[in-house]
Every structure is written in structure tokens, then in C-alpha cells.
Amino acid sequence: MTLPNFLIIGAAKGGTTTIFNVLQQHPEVYLHPIKEVGFFWAFGQDIIIQGPGAELLKHRIVNDLDQYQALFSHANQKAVGEATVRYLSDPNSPGLIHRFIPEAKLIVSLRQPADRAFSAFVRNLRDGLETIHDFASAVDAERQGLRAGWVFGGYLEKGFYSKHLSRYLEFFDRSQMHISLIEDLRDNPQNLMHDIFQFLDVDDVFEADLSHHYNVSGVIRNPLLRLIWTRSNQLKAFIRPLLPARLRQKASEWMIRDVEKPVFPPETRAELTEYYRQDIDQLQGLLGRDLSHWFQPEKTRRAFEVEKTQGLTWEEQ
């Protein structure tokens, strides 16, 4: 049975696209070129995907075992994997993954949950997948249950990392999971990728090209390009399987080369961070890492990051 031996399971907008693209460069790694095939949440189910942009995923989802195996039938690399960020928050995925590939290695990259949610919202605005242009109002709509079943319009549940990871630890040993923060990718990407190469038991001396920025959030400044990009979801869904991954990436980079990042309202960020406080506290214990910087106001955190680039450590600051 030809199945992957590792998975990138999330979190969405947590650096997974960069990790995905960098891993694809490694000669001993095979990653299925289409993200979000979703087998371990869709297996044995009638696929119901709702909300704006549902057509973008429908052609990718695989819920049949034979079709899933066929995705990897020609892979002969040492590490064979796929990336579906929905696996992290889907409650059924840990059990299904363990059922089919109990020895799987799982890669997780996390981001401050309020920032992650806002970044997903901005991405959805950019891509024409969000019907409300105010983040707080979009979150209120989700809390009121108005987005049940939306594949792109749900922002809150995906940020409860401790809860999601605890489900995985019911099935998998902690040694089977590589869990990092987006800060690790930002501050020392080469070290992070060497760690992941070691985790996957492939050549960790390989030097990957880390010069590209993938899946950048922001609203396209040029009105014409913005209109074309946001109104072309059905076209993108049709042509995506026909284009090589490198060409898809080049086209995406060209279209979103000039984006403007909306400001995350400080009061909304503070409220949403508090919403996640208990889960973040539990995550610190689970990871054995200090996450107190996640509670800092955005301006304070940004000032710290600038000083850090000038050689100051957290203790010195």
C-alpha cells in the first residue's frame, strides 16, 4: 500500500506554505504538489463544502483510498508526504491518520492565534472569499453560527492549538510530531529546516533556497488586478491542476506582488488574544516553551522584534 510517511497538518497561515515549498526542494523528499487533498478528514464521507470559494477545494479533495494511494504511486523518495492544514483542527483526522499510517511523522507550525485568524481574514479578502470587510464583524458572524460549514470563513476554532494537539497525542507519540512556531521560521529559517530534515531522516546538510515569500497576506493595491484576482476563483480552480507547481507559484507571486496589509485593530487583537488565553497557557506546558510574547500588544511585540534583529535577546530586552 503506497501511502505517505509524513504529513504537514497545519496551522493555516502559520508558515506551512513556506515549509511545504522548501521541503519540495529537497531531493529526498516527495510532497504531493497540490495542497489540501484532505483524505484524512474526507475519507468515507460525502464531501460537503460550503461558503465562498468552495469550488476552489472541491476538485482537490480525495476521499477514496485507491485514489489517495495513486497520488503517491510514483514516489520513490525517502520521505513521502502531503500537506492539508485542516487536519490539525479536524477532530476525526488524528484517528484516521493513525488507522492508516500509525508511524507517520507530523509537522506542525503555529502562530499567535489572534494574528493567525486576522491573517486568514486578510487572505480571504484578497482572494474574494470574505463577504464582510470588517474583521470583528466577520468573527461575530462566526460566533452567531452564521458560517457553519464554511471552509474559508471560520477563524476562531482553528486557533485552539492545545486542544487540537492533545487529540493527536492520544494517538501519536510526541516524538512523531515536529512542532514549531512561525517565529522560528522568521528568525532562523535555515536552522528550522535543518531540524525538519533531521526529523524526516533525510540529508540535513542540504541548503534550501529560502529567499521567496509564500502565501503573503494583504489586499492587492491595483484596483484592476484586485478585481481580476477576486473574481477568478472558478477559473483558478479549473486551471490549477493543469499547471506545474512552479508556474502556479510564479503566477501567484506576480498577481499579488504589490499588496497592502490592513491594520489589525489593537482592541480586537487584545480581545481575541484573551479569548485564547487558557488554551495558550495550556500550550506553553504542552510545548515546554514560553509564549508570554503572544500576550503582548502588537506595537510592543513589533518593537521587540526590531530590537531582536539588532542583537538583543528576550532577557536583555
Secondary structure as GFF3:
##gff-version 3
##sequence-region A 1 317
A	DSSP	beta_strand	6	10	.	.	.	ID=ss1
A	DSSP	alpha_helix	16	25	.	.	.	ID=ss2
A	DSSP	beta_strand	29	31	.	.	.	ID=ss3
A	DSSP	alpha_helix	39	42	.	.	.	ID=ss4
A	DSSP	alpha_helix	54	58	.	.	.	ID=ss5
A	DSSP	alpha_helix	65	70	.	.	.	ID=ss6
A	DSSP	beta_strand	79	83	.	.	.	ID=ss7
A	DSSP	alpha_helix	86	89	.	.	.	ID=ss8
A	DSSP	alpha_helix	93	100	.	.	.	ID=ss9
A	DSSP	beta_strand	105	110	.	.	.	ID=ss10
A	DSSP	alpha_helix	113	126	.	.	.	ID=ss11
A	DSSP	alpha_helix	135	143	.	.	.	ID=ss12
A	DSSP	three_ten_helix	157	159	.	.	.	ID=ss13
A	DSSP	alpha_helix	161	169	.	.	.	ID=ss14
A	DSSP	three_ten_helix	174	176	.	.	.	ID=ss15
A	DSSP	beta_strand	177	181	.	.	.	ID=ss16
A	DSSP	alpha_helix	182	187	.	.	.	ID=ss17
A	DSSP	alpha_helix	189	199	.	.	.	ID=ss18
A	DSSP	beta_strand	219	220	.	.	.	ID=ss19
A	DSSP	alpha_helix	223	230	.	.	.	ID=ss20
A	DSSP	alpha_helix	233	239	.	.	.	ID=ss21
A	DSSP	three_ten_helix	240	242	.	.	.	ID=ss22
A	DSSP	alpha_helix	245	255	.	.	.	ID=ss23
A	DSSP	beta_strand	259	260	.	.	.	ID=ss24
A	DSSP	alpha_helix	266	275	.	.	.	ID=ss25
A	DSSP	alpha_helix	277	287	.	.	.	ID=ss26
A	DSSP	three_ten_helix	292	295	.	.	.	ID=ss27
A	DSSP	alpha_helix	298	309	.	.	.	ID=ss28
###
